[in-house]
Amino acid sequence: QVQLVESGGGLVQPGGSLRLSCAASGSISRFYAMGWYRQAPGNERELVAVITNGGSTNYADSVKGRFTISRDNAKRTVYLQMNNLKPEDTAVYYCNGNYAYWGQGTQVTVSS
């Protein structure tokens, strides 16, 4: 069984920063890709960023230049550094492994 556990969400003012973490555990030894998705009420779950085991990254256009995804393979952990946050970034953020395994999500709220 594989488990993904997110942490680091919270309430932040516009222009602020947060760093999300996702720690993997369980039967799988490695993930060929890990990523972050988000879902706001009334919206579909959307891709935010993904990173492969080779280190290549892809970002949604809405977060390019503001968010950075990284991973520590030895720790089986993926991070999402979020800078210059906007109210539109408010959502539940979900960690994903191999486009198949999901965490339970962590709430990010950007508001004054």
C-alpha positions as CSV (number, residue, x, y, z in Angstrom):
1,Q,0.0,0.0,0.0
2,V,1.2,3.5,-0.9
3,Q,0.5,6.6,1.2
4,L,1.1,10.2,0.3
5,V,0.8,12.8,3.1
6,E,0.7,16.5,2.4
7,S,1.6,19.3,4.8
8,G,2.3,23.0,4.8
9,G,-1.0,24.5,3.8
10,G,-2.6,27.4,5.6
11,L,-3.8,30.9,5.4
12,V,-1.6,33.5,3.7
13,Q,-2.1,37.1,2.5
14,P,-1.8,37.9,-1.2
15,G,1.8,38.2,-2.2
16,G,2.9,35.8,0.5
17,S,4.5,32.4,0.3
18,L,4.0,28.9,1.4
19,R,5.9,25.7,1.0
20,L,4.0,22.4,0.6
21,S,5.6,19.0,1.3
22,C,4.4,15.5,0.3
23,A,6.0,12.5,1.9
24,A,5.5,9.1,0.3
25,S,5.6,5.7,2.1
26,G,4.6,2.2,1.4
27,S,5.2,-0.6,-1.0
28,I,6.4,1.3,-4.0
29,S,10.2,2.0,-4.1
30,R,10.2,4.9,-6.5
31,F,7.9,7.2,-8.4
32,Y,8.7,8.0,-12.0
33,A,6.7,11.2,-11.6
34,M,5.3,13.2,-8.7
35,G,3.1,16.3,-8.9
36,W,0.7,18.7,-7.4
37,Y,-2.9,19.2,-8.3
38,R,-5.5,21.6,-6.9
39,Q,-9.2,21.9,-6.7
40,A,-11.4,24.8,-5.7
41,P,-15.1,24.5,-5.0
42,G,-17.1,24.3,-8.2
43,N,-13.9,23.7,-10.3
44,E,-12.3,20.6,-11.7
45,R,-9.1,19.2,-10.2
46,E,-6.3,20.7,-12.3
47,L,-2.6,20.1,-12.7
48,V,-0.3,22.6,-11.0
49,A,3.1,21.1,-11.5
50,V,4.8,17.8,-12.1
51,I,8.4,16.6,-11.8
52,T,9.9,13.4,-13.2
53,N,12.6,11.2,-11.6
54,G,15.0,12.7,-14.1
55,G,14.2,16.2,-12.8
56,S,12.3,17.7,-15.7
57,T,9.3,19.9,-14.7
58,N,6.1,21.2,-16.1
59,Y,3.9,23.9,-14.7
60,A,0.4,25.2,-15.4
61,D,0.6,28.6,-17.2
62,S,-1.2,30.2,-14.2
63,V,1.7,29.4,-11.8
64,K,4.8,29.7,-14.0
65,G,7.3,32.1,-12.5
66,R,5.7,31.9,-9.1
67,F,5.7,28.2,-8.1
68,T,8.7,25.8,-8.0
69,I,8.4,22.0,-7.7
70,S,11.3,19.9,-6.4
71,R,11.9,16.5,-5.0
72,D,14.2,14.6,-2.8
73,N,14.2,11.0,-4.0
74,A,16.1,9.6,-1.1
75,K,13.5,11.0,1.3
76,R,10.6,10.1,-1.2
77,T,9.4,13.7,-0.7
78,V,8.2,16.3,-3.2
79,Y,7.9,20.0,-2.5
80,L,6.0,22.9,-3.9
81,Q,7.4,26.4,-3.2
82,M,4.6,28.9,-3.8
83,N,5.6,32.6,-4.0
84,N,3.6,35.7,-4.8
85,L,0.3,33.9,-4.0
86,K,-2.9,35.2,-5.4
87,P,-6.5,34.8,-4.2
88,E,-7.1,32.6,-7.3
89,D,-4.6,30.1,-5.9
90,T,-7.0,29.3,-3.1
91,A,-7.8,25.6,-3.3
92,V,-7.2,22.2,-1.8
93,Y,-3.8,21.0,-3.0
94,Y,-3.3,17.3,-3.6
95,C,-0.1,15.4,-4.0
96,N,0.1,12.8,-6.8
97,G,2.4,10.0,-7.5
98,N,2.7,8.2,-10.9
99,Y,-0.5,10.0,-12.0
100,A,-2.3,7.3,-9.9
101,Y,-1.7,7.7,-6.2
102,W,-3.3,10.6,-4.3
103,G,-2.9,12.3,-0.9
104,Q,-5.8,13.6,1.1
105,G,-5.1,17.2,0.3
106,T,-4.1,20.3,2.2
107,Q,-6.0,23.6,2.2
108,V,-4.4,26.7,0.9
109,T,-6.3,30.0,1.4
110,V,-5.0,33.3,0.0
111,S,-7.0,36.2,1.5
112,S,-6.6,39.5,3.3
